[in-house]
Amino acid sequence: MRSNGVLRVGLGLALVVGLGVMGTGGAGAVTMTFWEGIDHAIAYDAERVPVVDTEMNCAQLEYAEATALTIQSEQRAMGADLEKLRGWITEEISTYSTNLAKSISGVSGAIDRLAGLVLHQDHVEAFNNILRDLRADLGLANRYVALNKTLLARVQNTLIEIENAMSQKCRPTPLTAVFTPARYTTVYTEHVIDPKWSYHWTVSIPADPGCATGFTPNDPLESRASWYHADTDIGGPCVHANGGYSNGVGHPGIVTLIVTSTRFVCTLTYHGTLTGTGGLPECITKK
């Protein structure tokens, strides 16, 4: 096979082969051939792909995600360079094959000149040697392109697993509401509390706008809100008559909580003022 220098100089690319995999010799240095460096880099990244399990907490999942994203970035860069390398080798094979064909046809006019024939044979043999090496390189390029694609698919599946796990463990849960009749108050709670998150509460009740004035966000915690909805006839802000109250939901208002972190924005809603559990959060990942 041709030297690493021929491959790299001819290609003019800086392939990603990982830290320290290709040395220059000397005491304690790691020295690898070009293809050994590629093989090492793919194997090294494959060993680093995180394994997701149900016991991982949010911090561990975030670390696993960061590792997987780093591997994905490195392997995408390597994959792009390997594709370029494969294309370059293919072009070289075509060029040398054409030149070899021309050289073989050119000997017919000098077949009676022994010296010329010997020189020509040496030339043809050199071309054949180069073609043999190029075809071997192409086989290796095809192998590592395939391994790179397999590893990228594995990393993508791992990222999906991490995202699913984080959606269950590291996202808000549905709102719950607890109505205390003696106090004419409903307390809404988001049960996941994270000091890095922000919690923004609002309420909308078009059927009885004045009733919304009894809503207090972030009370008594950022992750809670309370709604005092006593009727106006006992000093409260709400009108139970004329659509201001429904036996099915209580006061027909929509309580909305927007939870924001550096990673996502989640919207949670709850309809009414009776005890129960709201729908699943609708989250948008910020990437």
C-alpha positions as protocol buffer text, in pm:
chain_id: "A"
residue {
  index: 1
  type: MET
  ca { x: 0 y: 0 z: 0 }
}
residue {
  index: 2
  type: ARG
  ca { x: 117 y: 352 z: -66 }
}
residue {
  index: 3
  type: SER
  ca { x: 246 y: 561 z: 222 }
}
residue {
  index: 4
  type: ASN
  ca { x: 25 y: 772 z: 445 }
}
residue {
  index: 5
  type: GLY
  ca { x: 194 y: 1081 z: 308 }
}
residue {
  index: 6
  type: VAL
  ca { x: 88 y: 1002 z: -48 }
}
residue {
  index: 7
  type: LEU
  ca { x: -272 y: 962 z: 64 }
}
residue {
  index: 8
  type: ARG
  ca { x: -286 y: 1276 z: 273 }
}
residue {
  index: 9
  type: VAL
  ca { x: -90 y: 1502 z: 39 }
}
residue {
  index: 10
  type: GLY
  ca { x: -280 y: 1381 z: -265 }
}
residue {
  index: 11
  type: LEU
  ca { x: -611 y: 1433 z: -93 }
}
residue {
  index: 12
  type: GLY
  ca { x: -531 y: 1759 z: 81 }
}
residue {
  index: 13
  type: LEU
  ca { x: -769 y: 1685 z: 369 }
}
residue {
  index: 14
  type: ALA
  ca { x: -739 y: 1694 z: 746 }
}
residue {
  index: 15
  type: LEU
  ca { x: -918 y: 1382 z: 856 }
}
residue {
  index: 16
  type: VAL
  ca { x: -1043 y: 1369 z: 1213 }
}
residue {
  index: 17
  type: VAL
  ca { x: -863 y: 1081 z: 1380 }
}
residue {
  index: 18
  type: GLY
  ca { x: -885 y: 1166 z: 1748 }
}
residue {
  index: 19
  type: LEU
  ca { x: -638 y: 1295 z: 2000 }
}
residue {
  index: 20
  type: GLY
  ca { x: -297 y: 1134 z: 1991 }
}
residue {
  index: 21
  type: VAL
  ca { x: -374 y: 854 z: 1750 }
}
residue {
  index: 22
  type: MET
  ca { x: -114 y: 950 z: 1491 }
}
residue {
  index: 23
  type: GLY
  ca { x: 232 y: 1017 z: 1628 }
}
residue {
  index: 24
  type: THR
  ca { x: 562 y: 1102 z: 1463 }
}
residue {
  index: 25
  type: GLY
  ca { x: 774 y: 838 z: 1633 }
}
residue {
  index: 26
  type: GLY
  ca { x: 1025 y: 876 z: 1913 }
}
residue {
  index: 27
  type: ALA
  ca { x: 1025 y: 762 z: 2273 }
}
residue {
  index: 28
  type: GLY
  ca { x: 675 y: 706 z: 2410 }
}
residue {
  index: 29
  type: ALA
  ca { x: 504 y: 831 z: 2093 }
}
residue {
  index: 30
  type: VAL
  ca { x: 207 y: 654 z: 1939 }
}
residue {
  index: 31
  type: THR
  ca { x: 274 y: 586 z: 1571 }
}
residue {
  index: 32
  type: MET
  ca { x: -1 y: 458 z: 1343 }
}
residue {
  index: 33
  type: THR
  ca { x: -55 y: 425 z: 973 }
}
residue {
  index: 34
  type: PHE
  ca { x: -319 y: 642 z: 811 }
}
residue {
  index: 35
  type: TRP
  ca { x: -584 y: 371 z: 806 }
}
residue {
  index: 36
  type: GLU
  ca { x: -495 y: 252 z: 1156 }
}
residue {
  index: 37
  type: GLY
  ca { x: -562 y: 605 z: 1276 }
}
residue {
  index: 38
  type: ILE
  ca { x: -904 y: 604 z: 1114 }
}
residue {
  index: 39
  type: ASP
  ca { x: -980 y: 262 z: 1260 }
}
residue {
  index: 40
  type: HIS
  ca { x: -870 y: 377 z: 1606 }
}
residue {
  index: 41
  type: ALA
  ca { x: -1079 y: 695 z: 1591 }
}
residue {
  index: 42
  type: ILE
  ca { x: -1398 y: 509 z: 1498 }
}
residue {
  index: 43
  type: ALA
  ca { x: -1338 y: 239 z: 1760 }
}
residue {
  index: 44
  type: TYR
  ca { x: -1256 y: 504 z: 2023 }
}
residue {
  index: 45
  type: ASP
  ca { x: -1579 y: 694 z: 1959 }
}
residue {
  index: 46
  type: ALA
  ca { x: -1780 y: 372 z: 1950 }
}
residue {
  index: 47
  type: GLU
  ca { x: -1658 y: 286 z: 2301 }
}
residue {
  index: 48
  type: ARG
  ca { x: -1760 y: 633 z: 2425 }
}
residue {
  index: 49
  type: VAL
  ca { x: -2123 y: 618 z: 2312 }
}
residue {
  index: 50
  type: PRO
  ca { x: -2327 y: 649 z: 2635 }
}
residue {
  index: 51
  type: VAL
  ca { x: -2553 y: 372 z: 2755 }
}
residue {
  index: 52
  type: VAL
  ca { x: -2887 y: 510 z: 2877 }
}
residue {
  index: 53
  type: ASP
  ca { x: -3054 y: 342 z: 3172 }
}
residue {
  index: 54
  type: THR
  ca { x: -3358 y: 414 z: 3386 }
}
residue {
  index: 55
  type: GLU
  ca { x: -3152 y: 508 z: 3692 }
}
residue {
  index: 56
  type: MET
  ca { x: -2985 y: 810 z: 3532 }
}
residue {
  index: 57
  type: ASN
  ca { x: -3079 y: 1149 z: 3675 }
}
residue {
  index: 58
  type: CYS
  ca { x: -3109 y: 1474 z: 3479 }
}
residue {
  index: 59
  type: ALA
  ca { x: -2746 y: 1577 z: 3531 }
}
residue {
  index: 60
  type: GLN
  ca { x: -2625 y: 1237 z: 3411 }
}
residue {
  index: 61
  type: LEU
  ca { x: -2855 y: 1251 z: 3111 }
}
residue {
  index: 62
  type: GLU
  ca { x: -2729 y: 1597 z: 3018 }
}
residue {
  index: 63
  type: TYR
  ca { x: -2369 y: 1476 z: 3043 }
}
residue {
  index: 64
  type: ALA
  ca { x: -2453 y: 1173 z: 2829 }
}
residue {
  index: 65
  type: GLU
  ca { x: -2617 y: 1399 z: 2572 }
}
residue {
  index: 66
  type: ALA
  ca { x: -2313 y: 1629 z: 2559 }
}
residue {
  index: 67
  type: THR
  ca { x: -2087 y: 1328 z: 2503 }
}
residue {
  index: 68
  type: ALA
  ca { x: -2311 y: 1188 z: 2229 }
}
residue {
  index: 69
  type: LEU
  ca { x: -2329 y: 1525 z: 2053 }
}
residue {
  index: 70
  type: THR
  ca { x: -1948 y: 1555 z: 2059 }
}
residue {
  index: 71
  type: ILE
  ca { x: -1912 y: 1209 z: 1907 }
}
residue {
  index: 72
  type: GLN
  ca { x: -2175 y: 1293 z: 1646 }
}
residue {
  index: 73
  type: SER
  ca { x: -1990 y: 1611 z: 1547 }
}
residue {
  index: 74
  type: GLU
  ca { x: -1655 y: 1432 z: 1521 }
}
residue {
  index: 75
  type: GLN
  ca { x: -1796 y: 1143 z: 1321 }
}
residue {
  index: 76
  type: ARG
  ca { x: -1987 y: 1370 z: 1084 }
}
residue {
  index: 77
  type: ALA
  ca { x: -1664 y: 1554 z: 1007 }
}
residue {
  index: 78
  type: MET
  ca { x: -1480 y: 1225 z: 958 }
}
residue {
  index: 79
  type: GLY
  ca { x: -1759 y: 1089 z: 740 }
}
residue {
  index: 80
  type: ALA
  ca { x: -1748 y: 1394 z: 512 }
}
residue {
  index: 81
  type: ASP
  ca { x: -1370 y: 1358 z: 474 }
}
residue {
  index: 82
  type: LEU
  ca { x: -1393 y: 985 z: 411 }
}
residue {
  index: 83
  type: GLU
  ca { x: -1645 y: 1047 z: 135 }
}
residue {
  index: 84
  type: LYS
  ca { x: -1406 y: 1299 z: -22 }
}
residue {
  index: 85
  type: LEU
  ca { x: -1120 y: 1052 z: 14 }
}
residue {
  index: 86
  type: ARG
  ca { x: -1322 y: 779 z: -152 }
}
residue {
  index: 87
  type: GLY
  ca { x: -1404 y: 1011 z: -440 }
}
residue {
  index: 88
  type: TRP
  ca { x: -1041 y: 1110 z: -480 }
}
residue {
  index: 89
  type: ILE
  ca { x: -923 y: 746 z: -484 }
}
residue {
  index: 90
  type: THR
  ca { x: -1188 y: 658 z: -741 }
}
residue {
  index: 91
  type: GLU
  ca { x: -1069 y: 942 z: -966 }
}
residue {
  index: 92
  type: GLU
  ca { x: -707 y: 831 z: -926 }
}
residue {
  index: 93
  type: ILE
  ca { x: -796 y: 476 z: -1024 }
}
residue {
  index: 94
  type: SER
  ca { x: -969 y: 606 z: -1334 }
}
residue {
  index: 95
  type: THR
  ca { x: -671 y: 826 z: -1426 }
}
residue {
  index: 96
  type: TYR
  ca { x: -408 y: 553 z: -1376 }
}
residue {
  index: 97
  type: SER
  ca { x: -623 y: 298 z: -1561 }
}
residue {
  index: 98
  type: THR
  ca { x: -646 y: 533 z: -1859 }
}
residue {
  index: 99
  type: ASN
  ca { x: -272 y: 604 z: -1854 }
}
residue {
  index: 100
  type: LEU
  ca { x: -192 y: 233 z: -1828 }
}
residue {
  index: 101
  type: ALA
  ca { x: -410 y: 156 z: -2129 }
}
residue {
  index: 102
  type: LYS
  ca { x: -229 y: 424 z: -2328 }
}
residue {
  index: 103
  type: SER
  ca { x: 110 y: 288 z: -2226 }
}
residue {
  index: 104
  type: ILE
  ca { x: 21 y: -67 z: -2327 }
}
residue {
  index: 105
  type: SER
  ca { x: -102 y: 44 z: -2669 }
}
residue {
  index: 106
  type: GLY
  ca { x: 212 y: 251 z: -2723 }
}
residue {
  index: 107
  type: VAL
  ca { x: 449 y: -48 z: -2722 }
}
residue {
  index: 108
  type: SER
  ca { x: 325 y: -193 z: -3051 }
}
residue {
  index: 109
  type: GLY
  ca { x: 547 y: 36 z: -3255 }
}
residue {
  index: 110
  type: ALA
  ca { x: 862 y: -60 z: -3065 }
}
residue {
  index: 111
  type: ILE
  ca { x: 813 y: -429 z: -3008 }
}
residue {
  index: 112
  type: ASP
  ca { x: 1140 y: -510 z: -3182 }
}
residue {
  index: 113
  type: ARG
  ca { x: 1343 y: -289 z: -2949 }
}
residue {
  index: 114
  type: LEU
  ca { x: 1434 y: -500 z: -2645 }
}
residue {
  index: 115
  type: ALA
  ca { x: 1550 y: -207 z: -2431 }
}
residue {
  index: 116
  type: GLY
  ca { x: 1235 y: -16 z: -2505 }
}
residue {
  index: 117
  type: LEU
  ca { x: 1026 y: -321 z: -2428 }
}
residue {
  index: 118
  type: VAL
  ca { x: 1199 y: -372 z: -2091 }
}
residue {
  index: 119
  type: LEU
  ca { x: 1153 y: -7 z: -2000 }
}
residue {
  index: 120
  type: HIS
  ca { x: 791 y: -28 z: -2102 }
}
residue {
  index: 121
  type: GLN
  ca { x: 737 y: -340 z: -1893 }
}
residue {
  index: 122
  type: ASP
  ca { x: 881 y: -164 z: -1589 }
}
residue {
  index: 123
  type: HIS
  ca { x: 651 y: 128 z: -1653 }
}
residue {
  index: 124
  type: VAL
  ca { x: 346 y: -96 z: -1685 }
}
residue {
  index: 125
  type: GLU
  ca { x: 441 y: -282 z: -1369 }
}
residue {
  index: 126
  type: ALA
  ca { x: 471 y: 47 z: -1178 }
}
residue {
  index: 127
  type: PHE
  ca { x: 126 y: 150 z: -1297 }
}
residue {
  index: 128
  type: ASN
  ca { x: -16 y: -186 z: -1195 }
}
residue {
  index: 129
  type: ASN
  ca { x: 140 y: -154 z: -850 }
}
residue {
  index: 130
  type: ILE
  ca { x: -14 y: 189 z: -804 }
}
residue {
  index: 131
  type: LEU
  ca { x: -353 y: 62 z: -921 }
}
residue {
  index: 132
  type: ARG
  ca { x: -332 y: -233 z: -682 }
}
residue {
  index: 133
  type: ASP
  ca { x: -259 y: 2 z: -392 }
}
residue {
  index: 134
  type: LEU
  ca { x: -535 y: 240 z: -494 }
}
residue {
  index: 135
  type: ARG
  ca { x: -789 y: -41 z: -511 }
}
residue {
  index: 136
  type: ALA
  ca { x: -681 y: -158 z: -167 }
}
residue {
  index: 137
  type: ASP
  ca { x: -724 y: 196 z: -39 }
}
residue {
  index: 138
  type: LEU
  ca { x: -1067 y: 215 z: -199 }
}
residue {
  index: 139
  type: GLY
  ca { x: -1169 y: -105 z: -22 }
}
residue {
  index: 140
  type: LEU
  ca { x: -1058 y: 41 z: 311 }
}
residue {
  index: 141
  type: ALA
  ca { x: -1233 y: 370 z: 238 }
}
residue {
  index: 142
  type: ASN
  ca { x: -1556 y: 183 z: 165 }
}
residue {
  index: 143
  type: ARG
  ca { x: -1516 y: -13 z: 490 }
}
residue {
  index: 144
  type: TYR
  ca { x: -1469 y: 296 z: 706 }
}
residue {
  index: 145
  type: VAL
  ca { x: -1745 y: 493 z: 534 }
}
residue {
  index: 146
  type: ALA
  ca { x: -1979 y: 206 z: 625 }
}
residue {
  index: 147
  type: LEU
  ca { x: -1851 y: 188 z: 985 }
}
residue {
  index: 148
  type: ASN
  ca { x: -1885 y: 564 z: 1020 }
}
residue {
  index: 149
  type: LYS
  ca { x: -2247 y: 554 z: 901 }
}
residue {
  index: 150
  type: THR
  ca { x: -2326 y: 268 z: 1138 }
}
residue {
  index: 151
  type: LEU
  ca { x: -2175 y: 458 z: 1431 }
}
residue {
  index: 152
  type: LEU
  ca { x: -2364 y: 777 z: 1342 }
}
residue {
  index: 153
  type: ALA
  ca { x: -2690 y: 582 z: 1333 }
}
residue {
  index: 154
  type: ARG
  ca { x: -2611 y: 435 z: 1673 }
}
residue {
  index: 155
  type: VAL
  ca { x: -2534 y: 779 z: 1819 }
}
residue {
  index: 156
  type: GLN
  ca { x: -2859 y: 918 z: 1675 }
}
residue {
  index: 157
  type: ASN
  ca { x: -3055 y: 637 z: 1840 }
}
residue {
  index: 158
  type: THR
  ca { x: -2879 y: 712 z: 2169 }
}
residue {
  index: 159
  type: LEU
  ca { x: -2971 y: 1080 z: 2142 }
}
residue {
  index: 160
  type: ILE
  ca { x: -3334 y: 980 z: 2089 }
}
residue {
  index: 161
  type: GLU
  ca { x: -3318 y: 758 z: 2399 }
}
residue {
  index: 162
  type: ILE
  ca { x: -3171 y: 1046 z: 2600 }
}
residue {
  index: 163
  type: GLU
  ca { x: -3436 y: 1288 z: 2476 }
}
residue {
  index: 164
  type: ASN
  ca { x: -3713 y: 1044 z: 2567 }
}
residue {
  index: 165
  type: ALA
  ca { x: -3565 y: 988 z: 2913 }
}
residue {
  index: 166
  type: MET
  ca { x: -3526 y: 1362 z: 2969 }
}
residue {
  index: 167
  type: SER
  ca { x: -3883 y: 1421 z: 2855 }
}
residue {
  index: 168
  type: GLN
  ca { x: -3999 y: 1189 z: 3133 }
}
residue {
  index: 169
  type: LYS
  ca { x: -3759 y: 1294 z: 3407 }
}
residue {
  index: 170
  type: CYS
  ca { x: -3641 y: 1643 z: 3328 }
}
residue {
  index: 171
  type: ARG
  ca { x: -3952 y: 1816 z: 3199 }
}
residue {
  index: 172
  type: PRO
  ca { x: -4257 y: 1956 z: 3379 }
}
residue {
  index: 173
  type: THR
  ca { x: -4537 y: 1719 z: 3472 }
}
residue {
  index: 174
  type: PRO
  ca { x: -4910 y: 1791 z: 3417 }
}
residue {
  index: 175
  type: LEU
  ca { x: -5058 y: 2053 z: 3646 }
}
residue {
  index: 176
  type: THR
  ca { x: -5268 y: 1940 z: 3937 }
}
residue {
  index: 177
  type: ALA
  ca { x: -5544 y: 2147 z: 4096 }
}
residue {
  index: 178
  type: VAL
  ca { x: -5680 y: 2116 z: 4449 }
}
residue {
  index: 179
  type: PHE
  ca { x: -6002 y: 2303 z: 4533 }
}
residue {
  index: 180
  type: THR
  ca { x: -6066 y: 2390 z: 4898 }
}
residue {
  index: 181
  type: PRO
  ca { x: -6437 y: 2488 z: 4922 }
}
residue {
  index: 182
  type: ALA
  ca { x: -6404 y: 2645 z: 5268 }
}
residue {
  index: 183
  type: ARG
  ca { x: -6155 y: 2894 z: 5131 }
}
residue {
  index: 184
  type: TYR
  ca { x: -6314 y: 2934 z: 4784 }
}
residue {
  index: 185
  type: THR
  ca { x: -5962 y: 2879 z: 4651 }
}
residue {
  index: 186
  type: THR
  ca { x: -5799 y: 2644 z: 4403 }
}
residue {
  index: 187
  type: VAL
  ca { x: -5423 y: 2584 z: 4418 }
}
residue {
  index: 188
  type: TYR
  ca { x: -5244 y: 2480 z: 4097 }
}
residue {
  index: 189
  type: THR
  ca { x: -4911 y: 2302 z: 4122 }
}
residue {
  index: 190
  type: GLU
  ca { x: -4630 y: 2204 z: 3891 }
}
residue {
  index: 191
  type: HIS
  ca { x: -4460 y: 1924 z: 4080 }
}
residue {
  index: 192
  type: VAL
  ca { x: -4115 y: 1945 z: 3920 }
}
residue {
  index: 193
  type: ILE
  ca { x: -3918 y: 2223 z: 4087 }
}
residue {
  index: 194
  type: ASP
  ca { x: -3589 y: 2331 z: 3933 }
}
residue {
  index: 195
  type: PRO
  ca { x: -3414 y: 2654 z: 4037 }
}
residue {
  index: 196
  type: LYS
  ca { x: -3285 y: 2692 z: 3681 }
}
residue {
  index: 197
  type: TRP
  ca { x: -3638 y: 2704 z: 3537 }
}
residue {
  index: 198
  type: SER
  ca { x: -3868 y: 3003 z: 3516 }
}
residue {
  index: 199
  type: TYR
  ca { x: -4245 y: 2968 z: 3578 }
}
residue {
  index: 200
  type: HIS
  ca { x: -4488 y: 3215 z: 3421 }
}
residue {
  index: 201
  type: TRP
  ca { x: -4857 y: 3183 z: 3520 }
}
residue {
  index: 202
  type: THR
  ca { x: -5162 y: 3342 z: 3356 }
}
residue {
  index: 203
  type: VAL
  ca { x: -5538 y: 3290 z: 3360 }
}
residue {
  index: 204
  type: SER
  ca { x: -5808 y: 3370 z: 3105 }
}
residue {
  index: 205
  type: ILE
  ca { x: -6182 y: 3363 z: 3175 }
}
residue {
  index: 206
  type: PRO
  ca { x: -6372 y: 3558 z: 2905 }
}
residue {
  index: 207
  type: ALA
  ca { x: -6710 y: 3459 z: 3054 }
}
residue {
  index: 208
  type: ASP
  ca { x: -6629 y: 3646 z: 3376 }
}
residue {
  index: 209
  type: PRO
  ca { x: -6321 y: 3870 z: 3335 }
}
residue {
  index: 210
  type: GLY
  ca { x: -6350 y: 4013 z: 3685 }
}
residue {
  index: 211
  type: CYS
  ca { x: -6304 y: 3667 z: 3830 }
}
residue {
  index: 212
  type: ALA
  ca { x: -5945 y: 3662 z: 3696 }
}
residue {
  index: 213
  type: THR
  ca { x: -5849 y: 3929 z: 3952 }
}
residue {
  index: 214
  type: GLY
  ca { x: -5857 y: 3663 z: 4220 }
}
residue {
  index: 215
  type: PHE
  ca { x: -5573 y: 3475 z: 4050 }
}
residue {
  index: 216
  type: THR
  ca { x: -5232 y: 3502 z: 4218 }
}
residue {
  index: 217
  type: PRO
  ca { x: -4932 y: 3358 z: 4029 }
}
residue {
  index: 218
  type: ASN
  ca { x: -4622 y: 3213 z: 4198 }
}
residue {
  index: 219
  type: ASP
  ca { x: -4808 y: 3167 z: 4527 }
}
residue {
  index: 220
  type: PRO
  ca { x: -4673 y: 3041 z: 4759 }
}
residue {
  index: 221
  type: LEU
  ca { x: -4392 y: 2912 z: 4534 }
}
residue {
  index: 222
  type: GLU
  ca { x: -4287 y: 2988 z: 4178 }
}
residue {
  index: 223
  type: SER
  ca { x: -4422 y: 2649 z: 4080 }
}
residue {
  index: 224
  type: ARG
  ca { x: -4767 y: 2720 z: 4228 }
}
residue {
  index: 225
  type: ALA
  ca { x: -5054 y: 2960 z: 4172 }
}
residue {
  index: 226
  type: SER
  ca { x: -5377 y: 3017 z: 4363 }
}
residue {
  index: 227
  type: TRP
  ca { x: -5715 y: 3134 z: 4245 }
}
residue {
  index: 228
  type: TYR
  ca { x: -5961 y: 3284 z: 4491 }
}
residue {
  index: 229
  type: HIS
  ca { x: -6300 y: 3264 z: 4319 }
}
residue {
  index: 230
  type: ALA
  ca { x: -6567 y: 3343 z: 4578 }
}
residue {
  index: 231
  type: ASP
  ca { x: -6890 y: 3496 z: 4445 }
}
residue {
  index: 232
  type: THR
  ca { x: -6949 y: 3870 z: 4451 }
}
residue {
  index: 233
  type: ASP
  ca { x: -7240 y: 3827 z: 4693 }
}
residue {
  index: 234
  type: ILE
  ca { x: -6994 y: 3722 z: 4965 }
}
residue {
  index: 235
  type: GLY
  ca { x: -6722 y: 3972 z: 4874 }
}
residue {
  index: 236
  type: GLY
  ca { x: -6540 y: 3771 z: 4610 }
}
residue {
  index: 237
  type: PRO
  ca { x: -6446 y: 3874 z: 4253 }
}
residue {
  index: 238
  type: CYS
  ca { x: -6655 y: 3618 z: 4061 }
}
residue {
  index: 239
  type: VAL
  ca { x: -7008 y: 3601 z: 3926 }
}
residue {
  index: 240
  type: HIS
  ca { x: -7145 y: 3250 z: 3935 }
}
residue {
  index: 241
  type: ALA
  ca { x: -7450 y: 3330 z: 3723 }
}
residue {
  index: 242
  type: ASN
  ca { x: -7471 y: 3383 z: 3344 }
}
residue {
  index: 243
  type: GLY
  ca { x: -7191 y: 3147 z: 3241 }
}
residue {
  index: 244
  type: GLY
  ca { x: -6947 y: 3235 z: 3515 }
}
residue {
  index: 245
  type: TYR
  ca { x: -6973 y: 2889 z: 3666 }
}
residue {
  index: 246
  type: SER
  ca { x: -7017 y: 2537 z: 3533 }
}
residue {
  index: 247
  type: ASN
  ca { x: -7090 y: 2224 z: 3734 }
}
residue {
  index: 248
  type: GLY
  ca { x: -6846 y: 2034 z: 3516 }
}
residue {
  index: 249
  type: VAL
  ca { x: -6536 y: 2252 z: 3556 }
}
residue {
  index: 250
  type: GLY
  ca { x: -6614 y: 2517 z: 3815 }
}
residue {
  index: 251
  type: HIS
  ca { x: -6522 y: 2860 z: 3687 }
}
residue {
  index: 252
  type: PRO
  ca { x: -6458 y: 2811 z: 3313 }
}
residue {
  index: 253
  type: GLY
  ca { x: -6118 y: 2973 z: 3300 }
}
residue {
  index: 254
  type: ILE
  ca { x: -5796 y: 2846 z: 3145 }
}
residue {
  index: 255
  type: VAL
  ca { x: -5493 y: 2850 z: 3374 }
}
residue {
  index: 256
  type: THR
  ca { x: -5168 y: 2850 z: 3176 }
}
residue {
  index: 257
  type: LEU
  ca { x: -4814 y: 2791 z: 3297 }
}
residue {
  index: 258
  type: ILE
  ca { x: -4512 y: 2842 z: 3073 }
}
residue {
  index: 259
  type: VAL
  ca { x: -4199 y: 2673 z: 3202 }
}
residue {
  index: 260
  type: THR
  ca { x: -3872 y: 2783 z: 3042 }
}
residue {
  index: 261
  type: SER
  ca { x: -3522 y: 2646 z: 3076 }
}
residue {
  index: 262
  type: THR
  ca { x: -3206 y: 2675 z: 2868 }
}
residue {
  index: 263
  type: ARG
  ca { x: -3319 y: 2361 z: 2684 }
}
residue {
  index: 264
  type: PHE
  ca { x: -3695 y: 2387 z: 2635 }
}
residue {
  index: 265
  type: VAL
  ca { x: -4016 y: 2587 z: 2661 }
}
residue {
  index: 266
  type: CYS
  ca { x: -4317 y: 2393 z: 2792 }
}
residue {
  index: 267
  type: THR
  ca { x: -4679 y: 2507 z: 2800 }
}
residue {
  index: 268
  type: LEU
  ca { x: -4915 y: 2353 z: 3057 }
}
residue {
  index: 269
  type: THR
  ca { x: -5287 y: 2426 z: 3086 }
}
residue {
  index: 270
  type: TYR
  ca { x: -5570 y: 2349 z: 3324 }
}
residue {
  index: 271
  type: HIS
  ca { x: -5938 y: 2408 z: 3252 }
}
residue {
  index: 272
  type: GLY
  ca { x: -6149 y: 2519 z: 3543 }
}
residue {
  index: 273
  type: THR
  ca { x: -6124 y: 2540 z: 3919 }
}
residue {
  index: 274
  type: LEU
  ca { x: -6218 y: 2191 z: 4037 }
}
residue {
  index: 275
  type: THR
  ca { x: -5974 y: 1931 z: 4173 }
}
residue {
  index: 276
  type: GLY
  ca { x: -5802 y: 1723 z: 3907 }
}
residue {
  index: 277
  type: THR
  ca { x: -5503 y: 1681 z: 3675 }
}
residue {
  index: 278
  type: GLY
  ca { x: -5433 y: 1876 z: 3358 }
}
residue {
  index: 279
  type: GLY
  ca { x: -5315 y: 1757 z: 3018 }
}
residue {
  index: 280
  type: LEU
  ca { x: -4963 y: 1664 z: 2917 }
}
residue {
  index: 281
  type: PRO
  ca { x: -4718 y: 1952 z: 2871 }
}
residue {
  index: 282
  type: GLU
  ca { x: -4649 y: 2070 z: 2520 }
}
residue {
  index: 283
  type: CYS
  ca { x: -4274 y: 2124 z: 2498 }
}
residue {
  index: 284
  type: ILE
  ca { x: -4048 y: 2277 z: 2235 }
}
residue {
  index: 285
  type: THR
  ca { x: -3680 y: 2191 z: 2262 }
}
residue {
  index: 286
  type: LYS
  ca { x: -3444 y: 2486 z: 2222 }
}
residue {
  index: 287
  type: LYS
  ca { x: -3143 y: 2370 z: 2020 }
}
